[in-house]
Amino acid sequence: MNAPTDPVLDIRNLTKKFGEFTALDNLSLALRRGQILGFIGPNGAGKTTTIKILVGAMRPTSGTATIAGADCVRDAWRIKRLVGYMPDTFGAYDNMRVREYLDFFGAAFGIPRGARAKRIDEVLETTGSGWMQDRYVEALSHGMKQRIGVARTLLHDPEMLILDEPANGLDPQARIEMRDLLLKLAGMGKTLIVTSHILPELSRICDVVAIITQGKLRAFGTLDQIMRDLRQKRTFEIQLCGPAQVEGAAAAVREALHQDEREGVKAHATESLVRFDTARSDTELAAILAALVGLKIDVSQFREIPKDLEDAFLSVTRREAPAT
Amino acid sequence: MIPVLRREFLGILRSPRALAALLAAAVAFSLLVLVRWPAGGIVDLSGAGSRGAFLVFAAALLGGVLLLVPAFPASSIVRERNQGTLLLLFNSPIPPIGIYAGKFLGVLAFAGLVLCTTLPAAAAVYAMGGVDPWRQIGLLYAVILVMAILSIAIGLLVSTRATSPDAAVRVTYGMVFAVAFLTLCPHALTRGTTGLSATIADWLRRLSPLPVVMHLVGQGGAVGGGLLEKDSGVWQFLVCGLGLAAVLAVATILQLDHRLFDRSRDAGKITDDQSLWVRIVRRLVFLVDPQRRKAGIPFYLNPIMVKEFRTRRFGRFHWLLRLAAGCAVVSLLMTLAATNGTMDWGVETIGGLLVILQIALVVLLTPSLAAGLIASERERGGWSLLRSTTLPGWRIATGKLTSVAWTMLLVLAATLPGYLVMTTIKPTMWNQVMLALVSVLLAVAMTLALSAAIGAFHTRTAAATVTVYVVLMILYLGPLVVWAFRGDPFGEQVVRFALSITPLGAALSVIGMPGFTQYELIPIAWKIAGAICVASLIVYALQVWRLLRPE
């Protein structure tokens, strides 16, 4: 039995090669029970390869991956019980109603008939899909299918859920509902790995984020940690009361900053603001503000621009992109 | 029209299967003539050799067009609709008639290309002498071309109505073969009679290219016990074929508009939630109500098998009951025909027709069910879900096979009443009937195993279905063509070998069908069928295992 603090997912030096091509290069990361991991990267980065290894559909060239102590290669049978996998394609069957569809997958996992019926009710309730149990699967909208896909992964009550692009193609309302559903599942103690291209969605629900490009893990940790690692400089905005003082304020800021930071100072007369990147401490920034006030510049706001997952992702992908 | 035509034609040509078909046609037709080419510089002045070569050439040409052409138009429109590109075409300045013409001419151009590859062989047949270039070879090409046009028109019409490419392929092949072969049946049953039904049956016969081709090769009346008799009707066929194709084209063009997309989602009505009165009526009408909420899958049934039944449109029990009832009625009607209107046929002939009916059902239904067993899962993403479940591979493989086996056994069981009537009329036939039934069962097993094995190597259901149909048609119809030309050009040994490849010849032989009684095909035909069956099952099992293991 694993201790609660033990990682439920432990990937060590995972490598997958297809001939000369390295799809996954020495990937290592760990995840604790109940955490949500946002697994992001551009197309072809190695996300699906990692997921396929975790669900036992692919063998790594080297390295190990364990889920709740079960090795993804040697204990493939246990892995199927431990993991609920929702691929990016739904896998609809024609002429089947939602309840029959879930009943089939419940039977495929060997859940006895009586317990299965109860479990189907539970997962439909959890995903808020009870009202569509008599609908034909192929007639469901994309958002409905995603909910049923999540319900399907929950049937055998797995410890870990791996969801490939669950928010892809959803409208804003359905995205919000999906986000709430994922948070609800994490609240139930499930560990989740979620891939998505909709980064603002991920940033709102993920405890930890892994950014992968060209098969290599470029960043891993909480969003704050990643931002600190990726960018030593912070971005600030000075909002002025009018456009007349914009150039003066920009000159004052350039004067106060180091030589290498001066080029990054941008004056936006139309918005009446000055934006700049700096690695200076809060005390030094207070001095800049004081200098502006001393120059009779009417500052209405002096604020730091918070960085989001999109900035982190772009920062990593631009840094790793091959030179053209 | 031109962009659609160009894309359609080039799209077909870019497919490796189309290229393979073209090459296969060129090689096969060259070989057909080569084997009949006079050896040692001796010329056959009677022309019998060249007529024999022309006969084989014509049969292969007709078979090639019937097997190759329908697959392309069948999936043409439905695939575009499902991929969303049809809507883009509707929003372009090309009118529906232009879209239709583009698609029609694209496939026709490919069919023309296939026919062109056979021209050197036709020239060689002509060079052998004894065959008229215009009255025989020219008219043969005209007949084949009209049959290709008719097949394309049928395929495109089916494609506008179908919901999936594989369903369209199945229905199109069924309809094309119905036009080619089933249209002869009413004439066979009403032959020698007069009146409206005989006239209608005679005109229906004009839609089949078979009597015309047989007449052109000089075999009218020689084959099929006079079924393909004397009167050629070449011009009637050309007019009727083109007329029917025109009607089908108009019907298709009228459907090519935005109504194709104007279909609401099924609300999933369920009988359990309706009034008691509705529930009672539905129970009486359906016996097994398809809209009743189902109980869970019990532990003693393979979930894959149950899933297969439930996901087939006609796999639900009420449809199976209807199919079984239809088969029972047909078999009884045929036996009734033996006892009343056509006594001269004899019980053996009716028994032979029952065997042919059963094998026809097996060859038509089994591929449509078995070819997509694995391919449909891979095409629609179900396979990765199945892999993630705890179901072992052998249960997936057997569940899929048994779902088809039970359906086919039910259909065959429904044709048994005909045999019962036969054995009542002639009790001495009991043993023959038993042997024939064993042969038919072997045919089911062989066809099922072969279809599943071939289909498992495909990732698209439509392609799997077409490949399986082509293989089975060659396997089952090929020996019958050889038998039809027994004596000239095929000798006794060749016919015996050809008939022993499938259990069909054995079943017809033991039941005493005229023309087959002289061949002793049991147990060799059973052994060959058993060997094909076992080999196919091994291949199928290995492929399922390969697809399930980690990459």
Chai-1 contact restraints between the chains, C-beta under 6 A:
chainA,res_idxA,chainB,res_idxB,connection_type,confidence,min_distance_angstrom,max_distance_angstrom,comment,restraint_id
A,V55,B,S388,contact,1.0,0.0,6.0,A-B,restraint_1
A,A57,B,R387,contact,1.0,0.0,6.0,A-B,restraint_2
A,A57,B,P550,contact,1.0,0.0,6.0,A-B,restraint_3
A,M58,B,P550,contact,1.0,0.0,6.0,A-B,restraint_4
A,M58,B,E551,contact,1.0,0.0,6.0,A-B,restraint_5
A,R59,B,P550,contact,1.0,0.0,6.0,A-B,restraint_6
A,K80,B,T390,contact,1.0,0.0,6.0,A-B,restraint_7
A,Y85,B,S388,contact,1.0,0.0,6.0,A-B,restraint_8
A,P87,B,S384,contact,1.0,0.0,6.0,A-B,restraint_9
A,T89,B,G381,contact,1.0,0.0,6.0,A-B,restraint_10
A,G91,B,G381,contact,1.0,0.0,6.0,A-B,restraint_11
A,G91,B,G382,contact,1.0,0.0,6.0,A-B,restraint_12
A,G91,B,L385,contact,1.0,0.0,6.0,A-B,restraint_13
A,Y93,B,T311,contact,1.0,0.0,6.0,A-B,restraint_14
A,D94,B,T311,contact,1.0,0.0,6.0,A-B,restraint_15
A,N95,B,T311,contact,1.0,0.0,6.0,A-B,restraint_16
A,N95,B,R313,contact,1.0,0.0,6.0,A-B,restraint_17
A,M96,B,R310,contact,1.0,0.0,6.0,A-B,restraint_18
A,M96,B,T311,contact,1.0,0.0,6.0,A-B,restraint_19
A,E100,B,K294,contact,1.0,0.0,6.0,A-B,restraint_20
A,E100,B,R310,contact,1.0,0.0,6.0,A-B,restraint_21
A,D103,B,G296,contact,1.0,0.0,6.0,A-B,restraint_22
A,D103,B,I297,contact,1.0,0.0,6.0,A-B,restraint_23
A,F104,B,P303,contact,1.0,0.0,6.0,A-B,restraint_24
A,F104,B,K307,contact,1.0,0.0,6.0,A-B,restraint_25
A,A107,B,I297,contact,1.0,0.0,6.0,A-B,restraint_26
A,A107,B,P303,contact,1.0,0.0,6.0,A-B,restraint_27
A,A108,B,P303,contact,1.0,0.0,6.0,A-B,restraint_28
A,A108,B,T389,contact,1.0,0.0,6.0,A-B,restraint_29
A,A108,B,L391,contact,1.0,0.0,6.0,A-B,restraint_30
A,F109,B,T389,contact,1.0,0.0,6.0,A-B,restraint_31
A,F109,B,T390,contact,1.0,0.0,6.0,A-B,restraint_32
A,G110,B,T390,contact,1.0,0.0,6.0,A-B,restraint_33
A,R113,B,G296,contact,1.0,0.0,6.0,A-B,restraint_34
A,R116,B,G296,contact,1.0,0.0,6.0,A-B,restraint_35
A,A117,B,G296,contact,1.0,0.0,6.0,A-B,restraint_36
A,D134,B,G268,contact,1.0,0.0,6.0,A-B,restraint_37
A,D134,B,I270,contact,1.0,0.0,6.0,A-B,restraint_38
A,R135,B,G268,contact,1.0,0.0,6.0,A-B,restraint_39
A,Y136,B,D266,contact,1.0,0.0,6.0,A-B,restraint_40
A,Y136,B,G268,contact,1.0,0.0,6.0,A-B,restraint_41
A,A139,B,R265,contact,1.0,0.0,6.0,A-B,restraint_42
A,A139,B,D266,contact,1.0,0.0,6.0,A-B,restraint_43
